[in-house]
Amino acid sequence: MAELLVWPALIAYGEAAVAYAGSLRGTGGSARLGIWGVRVGWLAQTALLIAQALDSSGFPWGTWAGALNLFVWLVVGAYLIWGCTPRYRLLGLAVMPLAAALLVAAWAGGGTDASTRDTAGWLLAMHVGLMLAGLAGLTLSAGLAGLYLWQERRLKKRDAGLLRLRLPPLESLDRLSARTAFVSLVVLTAGIVVGLGSFASGDFDVSMAVTLAIWVLYATGLILRREMGLHGRRFAELLVLGLTLVAIVLPLTHFAS
Amino acid sequence: MRLALVGVSHRQAPVELRERVAVDATGAAALARELAHGCEAVVLSTCNRTELYLASEEPDDVLDARASASLLALAGDDGAALAPVVYRLGDDSAALHLFRVAAGLDSLVPGEGEILGQVRDAFEVGVTGPLLDRLFRQALHAGRRARVETAIGESPASVPAAAAALAQQVFGDLDGRPVLLVGAGKMSELTARNLRSRGGLIAAVANRTVAHGEELAARVESRAVGLEEIPALLATADVVITSTSAPGFVIDPATAAPALRSRRGRPILFVDLAVPRDVDPGLATIDGCFVYDIDDLESVVEASLAGRRVEAVRAEQIVAVEAERFREWQASLAVVPAIASLRARAEEIRSGELAKAEGRLGRLPESERRLVESVTSQIVAKILHLPTVRMKEAAAGADGVVYADVVRHLFGLGEEEQS
């Protein structure tokens, strides 16, 4: 039964992705459909996660696929905070296709099965949960930064259609992406600290090194922003670069280690 | 009951004629009261049109003549010149016209925002009854739907509005945002007013002649300064509007660079309304600097208007649906008396038969008597339900009067009163 819940979630996320793409040419109708897709999909995935948790004696998302499943849920959950406002609905253009694709990957890897028995202790569960929440937040901040770069490019190009397809204001995107990155970094830091609790010398591997590199990159960016006025395009590019590291290097090193 | 509309608008009448028949809210209310002897009346008067809406049982020609005479009387001696440009519409056409007006589809700029409020004001001071009340409420609903369900009113339709909308695209909320005006031209003032209406704060008016700048500064509650202060002001101003008559650039990268550095990446928007241009376009290559000249703004306005015209097609569909609903409602009025008589007759028969059986029913306990009442009422309601629905449907399809006559004949409705 639990396995079946992945389908409504996947269909709703896919529908949301298509509807957001459609909203680029139309008006409110497509965007409303997109938002409903996000809501329904997220509720279905929540039900799936609950079913998995009930069916398991511990933390059922310890595998890479299970973690991906949880990660998607966190990303979409974070997006729901902004996605339901018309101003930020176009962020769904970046988030929902990604969510749908990652959920397919999680399903293919068995991360949405009810029979997931690869459980972990509470410390590791907290570590994984916090790390995933932090990475989900960083994904969202990169999405906002992507929107910033798009909007900045349109403004620089003096695009005549600028006021027909309205993106969120440039300053709001800059501020919001920075705040999201800051909160995510705090959560990520907590995840790393909790992870140290179960760390034994000799466990240090490439994926940990990359995680720390990502942490240093974001922390440096935020400090430069505060102290040296790293705003606007350069800060947005840094956030996107950070997500690229997360999206490409981390999985590679995870499988390599 | 029929509806008549008589009016003049920007489509046929030049402003010299329109202004002869224009009335303010008080005048519109007085005229509506004057017209409303034995009928309903609303007077809609805006800068683009003056229209009289009347609803009455009077014959078509009488109603039209009354409305036309009142409109021409407003023009006084110019009545003869006005007569050829007066349009007259009735019933469905009049309703559709009002719905289009409310949706901004009859305006000079499609989807302009003022008209819906003007229709509401006219409705509020008019003398309305069942027909005009329903007509205006539905027109307001159609106007709101057109604005909510399409983007017809979203984009700016003028250069000053486009400049303010661009500023909002960069900064979002303009509340308290410092704006620097360079030059004291008319366009600059209009843009400043637009920004102020959205919360912008005019920090200074920089002008070659400070005394001239002071006049504008007083009007926009700011202070006047000389052009030499511009470099320093660029450090704090978020929006810069320029419209000087200087032959060369007033702001270039060399003069602006120190101030822009001190902004630490905070964006700045230059809106250059001058020809020749005041702002060196080279500034646009600097991070966080956005430079728009008059051509860019006109392109934005043109794109917005093109967008409005596309949305207008969708708004027309909404208006047509609402007009059809109104037509159906108006047509259903023709069968309402017949339906009411039929129901009254059925109820009369039911209560009469129950009264006849009172002797036998009187022996029943109270609860069972209530049950009999309820069951007989339900039987009557169920029998009459389908004929009622069918009559309303027929009315919507223009056969309502025939059906109403047949029902009256079959059930002998009204015969008793006649006999």
Interface residues (C-beta under 8 A of the other chain):
Chain A: T27 G28 G29 Q151 L155 K156 R158 A160 G161 L162 L163 R164 R166 L167 P168 P169 L170 E171 S172 M228 G229 L230 H231 G232 R233 R234 F235
Chain B: V148 E149 T150 A151 E154 S155 P156 A162 A165 L166 Q168 Q169 V170 F171 G172 D173 R264 G265 R266 P267 A284 D287 G288 F290 Y292 D296 S299 V300 E302 A303 S304 G307 E311
